[in-house]
Amino acid sequence: MVAMSYRIAPRAWTQLPELTPQQEAAARQAPGMTVVAAGPGTGKTLVVAEAASRHVLAGGSLERTVVLAHSRTAAQALRRDITRRLPRAQTSAQVTTIHGLSLGLLGRYWPHEDSPWRLLRAPEQESRIRELLDGVPADAWPEEVRPALGTRAFARQLREVLARARQFSLDSEGVGALAREAGDDLFASVARFMEDYLTVGDFSGTLDYAELVYRTRLLLTEAPVAESVRGAFDAVIVDDAHELDSAQVALVTDLARVGLPVLALGDPHQRIGGYRGASPSALADLAALPGSRSLTLTHGFRNAEEVGRALAALDSRLDQHHAAPTPVAVQSSGDVVSRVFDDESAELAHVAAELRHAVTYQGCSWHDLVVVTRAGRTQLSAVAKELIRLGVPVEVSGDEIALAEQPAVGTVLLALGVAARGGAPEADEARLLLSSPLCGLDGVAQRRLARSLLARHRELGTSSALLGRCLGEPHLLDGIDGEDAAAALELSRLLRHTADLLRSGAEVQVALWSLWDATDWPSRLRDQALHGSRRANADLDAMVELFDLAERMDDLLGVAGATTFITEVAGQEIPADTGRELAAEGRGVQVMTAHRTRGLEWERVWVIGVQEGLWPRLSRPGLLLDAERLSADHLAPRASAHNCSASGNSSTSPARGPARCSRSAPCRGSTARVAARPGSWASWAFR
Ligand SMILES: Nc1ncnc2c1ncn2[C@@H]1O[C@H](COP(=O)(O)OP(=O)(O)OP(=O)(O)O)[C@@H](O)[C@H]1O
């Protein structure tokens, strides 16, 4: 296990910074396409905010300037940034994501007949794919993949392939033609499946993200639409253009082609969104539009010199074709260290000790510090819990915790799962449910109830076994007086009632509501939230998202629907762009996954769990259906699929030996081996 700790110089400006001549040139509006390729912290986002606000100050209007950010949170931050530059109250800025813009254009120029187009999020898309796979005869697929057809992994890989096909503007015929050319049976089946998938989407008025962009591009090929779009907007500004996938690049290029001035800024070496298909050549492709202007920004304002040097060393290992110039750090000082610890727990113990030290002796506040961990929300919660246990106050943004791991959601899903199986929980489930807010029996109350059960049914087993059975066999509670038995009986009835609802084919959201609304738990949470409880607020937010999800998956019915729903929620590992994307409040050390760190700044950063082959993961073994094959085999060769942003992978793995990046990373000294836990003599002996 390895931790890297970056010392990053604090932000010194409280007022709006003055633009450098390079930034000035970039912020000046020019016709056609302007592409700014610039390294980390060089002021790209600053230029976006300046360019948009200058447009308004020069007499334009914000509604006519489209500003595109990579996520809703980034869009919100940019909106704030732009409006604070304007002297008077302006109608809110058109800052959105490329999907937001596409949905707006589609709704305006290509409305669905019955109801507005609805976006399918990844879990819903996967569940639709699984349903369709269910209905297709197995012999429609090559023999080698048939055993996998019913699995979640196959549906996920198929979803990626479908999305990638649309990103390359391929329809089912296009995929079929490529498959024929390559003699690829598997992709021939994918092409047939794609046809069904698109037809069902059309019929139900739903689109996935890739399809949305594809259709918007089709729209812009119509002359009247192109003309209307040109009349509706004055300019398009794209932040983080390196996050665009091929279809999005093409859409932005189309906007320039219809006559809108486009300013796109990005860092060709940052590709955090690679897992979503971000194109390695996004900026180069935008710059390839005839007549486009290419600019660079060369001063790095974020990182201190030492950090900048370390990043530059990592950066030099990436493909230098179309690379942005290495930023020259404006601030000196800084520190980069890389160390190898014995194991994960020793690593966290050291990091916790350093976090406390930074606050106690180095004048940092908790919110100046961040611990960056591998993607995957399960790992993140474990790290957060351990740091809390080690005495570090921790903040995790709501959407970084898997929905299924939110305590309130976990309880309701457990009850839903039990109801889907008829309403009788297993012994351990029963104990969890009895102690949950759905029943509220604490340890003492449960022991009391268990003793009463034993006194009445000694011949049936131990007190613990009887407690485990009482919800499934409520007659065991007959004749037992007191609040404990009454509460258990109430819960048992609730589980049966929900089971009946599911058996009668009720929508999953109805069953969920029956569980949630039956007790005074929601009103208790509401009261606690009103009194400032963050835990209660987080629980309520998570429940709102759960219901939101259930509402959108309104085609899930009955027992089978409930089972699918539970699996879907459990499988949501990548943070979605949802309402739970909350800003942290600055009361603790932030713990977050790498891809959430984009554009944010801290004084000190710990990147933990870096391990060769595991994180960053440069290849994806074990794929039956690899979306990369659409690009690698069937399309023109692209840049290396290995995407590596210089973010802290200069590390070693004890088992595998030093990773390539770290061996020459210009960290002060070499990678240090730190044995044992902090405070023990051994941990210092090896420094
Ligand atoms: N001309 C400037 N003078 C002073 N500070 C600046 C200047 N330009 C940028 N900064 C500061 O540098 C930091 C990074 O700026 P910004 O976030 O705009 O960079 P970026 O290139 O978008 O970063 P990223 O690599 O995360 O995309 C911010 O704190 C910003 O205020």
Ligand as a Chemical Component Dictionary entry (heavy atoms), coordinates in Angstrom:
data_LIG
# 
_chem_comp.id                   LIG 
_chem_comp.type                 NON-POLYMER 
_chem_comp.pdbx_formal_charge   0 
_chem_comp.three_letter_code    LIG 
# 
loop_
_chem_comp_atom.comp_id 
_chem_comp_atom.atom_id 
_chem_comp_atom.alt_atom_id 
_chem_comp_atom.type_symbol 
_chem_comp_atom.charge 
_chem_comp_atom.model_Cartn_x 
_chem_comp_atom.model_Cartn_y 
_chem_comp_atom.model_Cartn_z 
_chem_comp_atom.pdbx_ordinal 
LIG N1  N1  N 0 -3.991 35.042 -13.855 1  
LIG C1  C1  C 0 -4.160 34.469 -12.662 2  
LIG N2  N2  N 0 -3.752 35.088 -11.547 3  
LIG C2  C2  C 0 -3.902 34.543 -10.340 4  
LIG N3  N3  N 0 -4.476 33.351 -10.130 5  
LIG C3  C3  C 0 -4.901 32.663 -11.190 6  
LIG C4  C4  C 0 -4.764 33.184 -12.507 7  
LIG N4  N4  N 0 -5.276 32.271 -13.348 8  
LIG C5  C5  C 0 -5.713 31.236 -12.600 9  
LIG N5  N5  N 0 -5.505 31.469 -11.303 10 
LIG C6  C6  C 0 -5.852 30.591 -10.173 11 
LIG O1  O1  O 0 -5.320 29.306 -10.418 12 
LIG C7  C7  C 0 -6.180 28.304 -9.934  13 
LIG C8  C8  C 0 -6.506 27.354 -11.064 14 
LIG O2  O2  O 0 -7.330 28.030 -12.021 15 
LIG P1  P1  P 0 -8.410 27.246 -12.858 16 
LIG O3  O3  O 0 -9.210 26.360 -11.988 17 
LIG O4  O4  O 0 -9.122 28.229 -13.705 18 
LIG O5  O5  O 0 -7.414 26.349 -13.729 19 
LIG P2  P2  P 0 -7.780 25.152 -14.690 20 
LIG O6  O6  O 0 -6.765 25.178 -15.768 21 
LIG O7  O7  O 0 -9.208 25.228 -15.083 22 
LIG O8  O8  O 0 -7.528 23.923 -13.734 23 
LIG P3  P3  P 0 -7.810 22.365 -14.036 24 
LIG O9  O9  O 0 -6.513 21.816 -14.433 25 
LIG O10 O10 O 0 -8.299 21.843 -12.742 26 
LIG O11 O11 O 0 -8.855 22.303 -15.109 27 
LIG C9  C9  C 0 -7.410 29.014 -9.399  28 
LIG O12 O12 O 0 -7.269 29.163 -8.014  29 
LIG C10 C10 C 0 -7.356 30.362 -10.085 30 
LIG O13 O13 O 0 -7.995 31.368 -9.338  31 
# 
loop_
_chem_comp_bond.comp_id 
_chem_comp_bond.atom_id_1 
_chem_comp_bond.atom_id_2 
_chem_comp_bond.value_order 
_chem_comp_bond.pdbx_ordinal 
LIG N1  C1  SING 1  
LIG C1  N2  SING 2  
LIG C1  C4  DOUB 3  
LIG N2  C2  DOUB 4  
LIG C2  N3  SING 5  
LIG N3  C3  DOUB 6  
LIG C3  C4  SING 7  
LIG C3  N5  SING 8  
LIG C4  N4  SING 9  
LIG N4  C5  DOUB 10 
LIG C5  N5  SING 11 
LIG N5  C6  SING 12 
LIG C6  O1  SING 13 
LIG C6  C10 SING 14 
LIG O1  C7  SING 15 
LIG C7  C8  SING 16 
LIG C7  C9  SING 17 
LIG C8  O2  SING 18 
LIG O2  P1  SING 19 
LIG P1  O3  DOUB 20 
LIG P1  O4  SING 21 
LIG P1  O5  SING 22 
LIG O5  P2  SING 23 
LIG P2  O6  DOUB 24 
LIG P2  O7  SING 25 
LIG P2  O8  SING 26 
LIG O8  P3  SING 27 
LIG P3  O9  DOUB 28 
LIG P3  O10 SING 29 
LIG P3  O11 SING 30 
LIG C9  O12 SING 31 
LIG C9  C10 SING 32 
LIG C10 O13 SING 33 
# 
